[in-house]
Amino acid sequence: MDLTYTKEVLKHLKSPKNMGKIKNPDGEGMVGNRVCGDIMKMYLKIIKNEKGEEIISDIKFQTLGCGAAIATSSVLTTLAKGKTIKEALKISKDDIIQALGGLPAIKVHCSILADEALKKAVENYCSTLKQH
Amino acid sequence: MKSIYLDYAATTPVDPQVVKKMQPYFSDYFGNPSEIHKWGLKASEGIKNARTQISKALNCNPSEITFTSCATESINLAHKGLIEAVRNQDKKIIPHIITTQIEHKAVLETCKHLEKLNWAKVTYLPVDEFGLISINDLGKAITKDTVLVSIMFVNNEVGSIQPIAEIGKLLKTKYPKIFFHADATQALPYFDCDVNKLNIDLLSFTGHKIYAPKGIGALFIKSGTPIIRQQDGGSQENNLRAGTESVPLIVGLGQATELIIKNRAKESSRLKTLQKNLISKLTEIPGIKLTGHPEKRAPHIASFIVKDVEGESMMLLLSDLGIAVSTGSACNSQVLSSSHVLDAMGIAAEDSHGSLRLSLGKDTTKEDIEYTIKSIKKVVTTLRKMSPDLTGIEF
């Protein structure tokens, strides 16, 4: 079985984009578990544009996990940044794989948690809004 | 860019002296050793010489060495061949094998296969937190049907050394009918593998861990040990392994064995010093713990658990800095399951994700080790910074 990563995956692992924490985020979400190995946290900053749409103005991630877990988190933040929440939620696992130029088959199911972390962060944002 | 290979337990480069010795056997002395013309004789002379070189290293008779393609094949032949032969003697009993939970997959899967066929019952001995079996447990596991005890000399993941001499002595004095197989794959370059002194009946090893090429291994079979060949065909290798001999590889294995025995004492103590430095400096880093026994370990393997870091990302970032290491992390395995060795030692799955193995060899220098220590510090810091704060979080 081929376990080789693409150059794009290695690039994101070596120099991850949007890595870290956002202070006072508008939404945050964490997924994964330690027994499986990968844990991921997403932080969002949301602003409204002139049309009243909610835009992800900033997004950051923190990940404990394998090369694929880190690279998929990193690439997702680049795909989601600047998009409306609606658009961002449409980013699929396939979009993530494509942006990385592919992933070893065995990694597809276990290591792409980024889209789920983003959903959780958005849910968190929506539920905090309701409270106010 | 640095290029530091610290994965000698996975495989080694072929020694130039070995390559040189093999060279003429590709195109000059290419004859089939089964033929008795000049060409054939030249080839069989090469095999004979290699067999002698290996027999000297193991202190056995040259006729007790069978060439195979790798340690896995040697192990398959030893276990399946012995069990088949024993069963032929008495079909009513199901032979019993005792092995350990931390053997290489070659032993574990062969044993499972024999169990599935109902050709053998197998006891898998547990190990303690250091990866060592207890002689007491072994003694207790022996039954009247036990025919084979199969225990690895040095564990490939954590480097722990099993009490091979004690096991051999126990079997020889109290249970002389039980055969003793030792997987010496990681041990041969660093420990005396005198099969007489250690009372070993079957010993497996491979070329590519001792600076010979891949694709060649050997099995020592003490004369009088019943074995039925598992690869049928011609009468090569004393009727124990059919198929035209790979003469160049056999010549290479002989030469590599002679060289490692010659350098054994010196190389063992040199690596021990490097290993000691590596272990003491790395375990100073918070959250890095040694795996395996602190003293009873082979001089070439240093293995660790790094908390809150995943092994595969550690390996990839180190590779980017020019360093080759290995990890037992599930995320880096073909089946995404954690290391059976670390599991058996009682290391939790969430910790074995951060496992790291550095294995040293003949080209490893003091400078390599210093650079590696610095690089590991850097990579661990980077990855921990990347990780979310997990304190107080239950998963």
Interface residues (C-beta under 8 A of the other chain):
Chain A: M1 L3 Y5 L10 L13 K14 P16 M19 M30 N33 R34 V35 G37 D38 I39 M40 K41 Q62 T63 L64 G65 C66 G67 A68 A69 I70 I106 C110 S111
Chain B: D308 V309 E310 E312 S313 L316 L317 D320 S329 A330 C331 N332 Q334 L336 A349 E350 H353 L383 M386 S387 P388 D389 L390 I393 F395
